[in-house]
Amino acid sequence: MSGRRAEEFEELRPLLFSIAYRILGSVSEAEDAVQETWLRFEGSSAEPASVKGFLAATVSRIAIDVLRSARVRREEYAGQWFPEPLLADPYEDPERSAELADSVSIAALLLLERLSPLERAVFVLREVFGFGFGEVASAVGRSEAACRQLAVRARRHMDSGRARFETDRREREELAGRFFDAFREGDMDGLRELLAADVRMSGDSGGKAPLWGEGVFGAENVARVLASLITPFVRIGGVVEPHEMNGQPGAIFRDREGKVINILVLDILDGQVQTIRAVINPDKLGHLGPVADAWTVVRETNRARRLPRSGDPTED
């Protein structure tokens, strides 16, 4: 039975991780929740009528408990809190591709943070993954009627915070390509063209890495900061590697040794970059690879900024 259970569990692992990640907004905590789900499944003598239902309910309950304790830490978090970046969602369901894509973006996960743990779990299970209210009620330990009310409240909160304009995926990728081309060239005018007038750039360092104060606001200021940053960064061997992040256009910044410094994610709506978010907290980047010392990178970048601009930017 253990071998069969292991096989059933591995088949459902992508689904379980995707549920937990949307409830928690953390890759490491979602992975821990999935592992704890396996331990409970392996140690249970009961044979569930639906393995999928049993495992989804178990990982949801574990994630709800983790989220309740995590909310206290997030309220005391140094600066802005962003979810841990996800390179690729392991779960796919062609019939729910829109719901899956919409719910994994950084913007959507930040909206989910406004919900109570129960509202969040109900919304994720019902609205994103399409579980019936009976299954949702079993997972969160509430009646079906209560879950319907929780779902209505959650939908209302989520809908009130969503952007009004959506950009076609192909258009979004094309605009992101132009943005990163202009960024790598230090083209301030090119960047300004692509930024919304009220664009905001902000970051999550958790107090453990350098940050641009409380954020940078407005197309002129954001373009100036980005354009001034890239030349000295390239001079010290830094690399900007475009990469989709949480289903959105983004990039991984690496030092000369290939270590991760930070990630950048773009919110593109109505044909413009509306928001730029960076995750710089090293605790949130370890699953992407070895992490660089961002303080050292900043010091080296500032020294390179003072070098003469003439000639090859990689030479003294």
C-alpha positions in Angstrom: 0.0 0.0 0.0 2.9 2.4 0.8 4.2 2.1 -2.8 0.8 2.8 -4.3 0.3 5.7 -2.0 3.6 7.2 -2.9 2.7 6.9 -6.6 -0.7 8.5 -6.1 0.9 11.3 -4.0 3.6 12.1 -6.5 1.0 12.3 -9.3 -0.9 14.9 -7.2 2.2 16.8 -5.8 2.0 19.6 -8.4 -1.6 20.3 -7.5 -0.9 20.2 -3.8 2.0 22.6 -4.2 0.0 25.0 -6.3 -2.8 25.1 -3.7 -0.4 25.7 -0.8 1.6 28.3 -2.7 -1.5 30.4 -3.4 -2.7 30.2 0.2 0.8 31.0 1.6 2.6 33.1 -1.0 5.8 31.3 -0.1 7.6 28.6 -2.0 9.5 27.2 1.0 6.4 27.1 3.2 4.3 25.5 0.4 7.0 22.8 0.0 6.9 22.2 3.8 3.1 21.9 3.7 3.2 19.4 0.9 5.8 17.3 2.8 3.7 17.4 5.9 0.7 16.3 3.8 2.7 13.3 2.6 3.7 12.3 6.2 0.0 12.4 7.3 -1.1 10.4 4.2 1.6 7.8 4.7 0.8 7.4 8.4 -3.0 7.2 7.9 -4.6 3.8 8.2 -7.8 5.0 6.6 -8.4 4.5 2.9 -10.0 7.8 1.6 -12.8 7.6 -0.9 -11.1 10.3 -3.0 -7.3 10.5 -2.6 -7.3 13.9 -4.5 -10.0 15.3 -2.1 -8.2 14.0 1.0 -4.9 15.4 0.0 -6.2 18.7 -1.1 -8.1 19.1 2.1 -5.1 18.1 4.2 -2.7 20.5 2.5 -5.3 23.3 2.7 -5.7 22.8 6.5 -1.9 22.7 7.0 -1.5 25.9 4.9 -4.3 27.7 6.8 -2.5 26.9 10.2 0.8 28.1 8.8 -0.7 31.3 7.4 -2.3 32.2 10.7 1.1 32.2 12.4 2.8 33.8 9.4 0.4 36.7 9.4 1.8 37.9 12.7 5.3 37.8 11.3 4.2 39.6 8.2 2.7 42.4 10.2 6.0 42.9 11.9 8.0 42.6 8.6 10.6 45.2 7.9 9.3 47.2 4.9 7.0 45.9 2.2 6.2 42.2 2.1 6.1 40.5 -1.3 5.5 36.8 -2.1 8.4 34.5 -2.8 8.9 34.5 -6.6 7.8 31.4 -8.5 9.6 30.6 -11.8 7.0 28.2 -13.1 3.7 26.8 -11.7 4.1 23.0 -11.7 0.4 22.4 -12.0 -1.5 22.6 -15.3 -5.2 22.2 -16.1 -6.2 23.4 -19.6 -9.8 23.8 -18.5 -8.8 26.3 -15.7 -5.8 27.9 -17.3 -7.2 31.4 -17.0 -7.9 31.0 -13.3 -4.5 29.5 -12.6 -2.6 32.2 -14.5 -4.6 35.0 -12.9 -4.2 33.8 -9.3 -0.4 33.3 -9.3 0.7 36.8 -10.3 2.4 38.9 -7.6 -0.5 41.4 -7.8 -3.1 38.7 -7.2 -1.1 37.2 -4.3 -0.9 40.6 -2.7 -4.7 40.9 -3.0 -5.1 37.5 -1.4 -3.1 38.8 1.5 -6.1 41.1 2.3 -8.3 38.1 2.9 -8.7 36.1 6.2 -7.0 32.7 6.1 -10.4 30.9 5.7 -11.5 33.3 2.9 -8.2 32.8 1.1 -8.4 29.0 1.3 -12.0 29.0 0.2 -11.3 31.3 -2.7 -8.3 29.3 -3.8 -10.0 25.9 -3.7 -13.3 27.1 -5.2 -12.5 29.9 -7.6 -9.1 28.8 -8.8 -9.2 25.0 -8.7 -12.9 24.5 -9.0 -13.5 22.2 -6.0 -17.2 21.7 -5.1 -18.5 23.4 -2.0 -18.9 20.1 -0.2 -15.1 19.4 -0.7 -14.3 23.0 0.3 -16.4 22.7 3.4 -14.6 19.5 4.4 -11.2 21.1 3.8 -11.8 24.2 6.0 -14.0 22.7 8.6 -17.1 24.9 7.9 -20.6 24.3 6.6 -21.3 24.6 2.9 -23.5 27.6 3.6 -20.6 29.3 5.5 -18.2 28.5 2.7 -20.6 30.1 0.1 -20.6 33.3 2.2 -16.8 33.2 2.6 -16.5 32.8 -1.2 -18.8 35.7 -1.9 -16.8 38.0 0.5 -13.5 36.8 -1.0 -14.7 37.4 -4.6 -15.9 40.9 -3.7 -12.5 41.8 -2.2 -10.6 40.4 -5.1 -12.8 42.0 -7.8 -12.5 45.4 -6.1 -8.8 45.3 -6.3 -8.3 44.0 -9.8 -7.0 46.3 -12.6 -9.6 47.4 -15.1 -7.6 46.7 -18.2 -5.9 43.5 -19.2 -3.2 43.3 -21.8 -3.0 40.5 -24.4 -0.2 38.1 -23.5 1.6 38.6 -26.8 1.4 42.4 -26.4 2.6 42.1 -22.9 5.7 40.0 -23.8 6.5 42.3 -26.7 6.3 45.4 -24.4 8.4 43.7 -21.8 11.0 42.8 -24.4 11.2 46.5 -25.4 11.5 47.5 -21.7 14.4 45.2 -21.0 16.1 46.2 -24.2 15.9 49.9 -23.2 17.0 49.0 -19.7 20.1 47.1 -20.8 21.0 50.0 -23.1 20.5 52.6 -20.4 18.0 54.3 -22.7 16.1 56.7 -20.4 13.8 58.1 -23.2 13.0 54.5 -24.3 12.1 53.5 -20.8 10.0 56.6 -20.1 7.9 55.8 -23.2 6.9 52.4 -21.8 6.2 53.5 -18.3 2.8 54.7 -17.0 2.9 58.3 -15.8 2.2 57.2 -12.2 4.3 54.0 -12.3 5.6 52.8 -9.0 8.8 50.9 -8.4 9.3 49.2 -5.0 11.1 46.3 -3.3 11.0 43.8 -0.6 14.4 43.5 1.2 13.1 42.4 4.6 15.7 44.7 6.1 18.4 42.3 4.9 19.5 43.9 1.7 19.8 47.4 0.2 16.6 49.0 -1.0 15.6 52.2 -2.8 14.1 53.9 0.3 10.3 53.6 0.3 10.0 53.3 -3.4 10.4 55.4 -6.6 7.3 57.1 -8.2 6.6 58.5 -11.6 7.9 57.7 -15.0 10.6 60.3 -15.0 12.1 59.2 -11.6 11.8 55.5 -12.4 13.4 55.8 -15.8 16.2 57.9 -14.3 17.0 55.3 -11.6 16.9 52.4 -14.0 19.0 54.1 -16.6 21.7 55.2 -14.1 21.9 51.7 -12.6 22.6 49.5 -15.6 26.0 50.8 -16.9 27.9 50.4 -13.6 26.1 47.1 -13.0 27.3 45.7 -16.3 30.8 47.1 -15.7 31.2 44.8 -12.6 30.0 41.8 -14.6 26.3 41.9 -13.6 23.8 40.2 -15.8 20.1 40.9 -16.3 18.4 37.7 -17.4 14.8 38.2 -18.6 12.6 35.4 -17.1 8.9 34.9 -16.6 8.1 35.2 -12.9 4.7 34.3 -11.4 3.3 34.2 -14.9 4.5 37.8 -15.5 7.4 39.3 -17.4 10.4 39.7 -15.2 14.1 39.2 -14.8 16.7 37.7 -12.5 19.7 39.9 -11.7 23.0 37.9 -11.3 26.5 38.9 -10.2 29.6 38.0 -12.2 29.6 34.5 -10.6 26.0 33.8 -11.6 24.6 34.2 -8.1 21.1 35.7 -7.7 21.0 39.3 -6.4 17.3 40.0 -6.9 14.4 39.5 -9.2 12.2 42.1 -10.9 8.6 41.7 -12.0 6.6 43.9 -14.2 2.8 44.6 -14.0 1.8 45.5 -17.6 -1.7 46.8 -18.1 -3.4 49.0 -20.7 -0.2 48.9 -22.8 2.2 50.3 -20.2 4.3 49.2 -17.3 2.2 50.2 -14.2 4.3 48.6 -11.4 7.8 47.3 -11.0 8.4 45.1 -8.0 11.8 43.7 -6.8 12.4 41.0 -4.3 15.8 41.5 -2.8 15.4 39.7 0.5 18.0 36.8 0.3 15.7 34.6 2.4 13.2 34.6 -0.5 15.7 33.8 -3.3 17.4 30.6 -2.2 15.2 28.4 -4.2 16.4 30.2 -7.4 20.0 29.3 -6.8 23.1 30.5 -4.8 22.4 34.0 -3.5 24.9 36.9 -3.9 25.8 39.4 -1.2 23.7 42.3 -2.4 25.5 44.8 -0.2 28.8 44.0 -1.8 27.3 44.3 -5.3 25.9 47.7 -4.4 29.3 48.9 -3.2 31.0 47.7 -6.3 28.3 49.2 -8.5 28.7 52.6 -6.8 32.5 52.5 -7.3 32.0 51.6 -11.0 29.5 54.5 -11.3 32.4 56.9 -10.6 34.5 55.5 -13.5 34.8 57.6 -16.7 32.0 57.1 -19.1 34.1 57.2 -22.3 35.3 54.1 -23.9 34.2 50.5 -23.3 32.0 50.4 -20.2 33.7 47.2 -19.1 37.1 48.8 -18.9 38.6 51.2 -16.4 
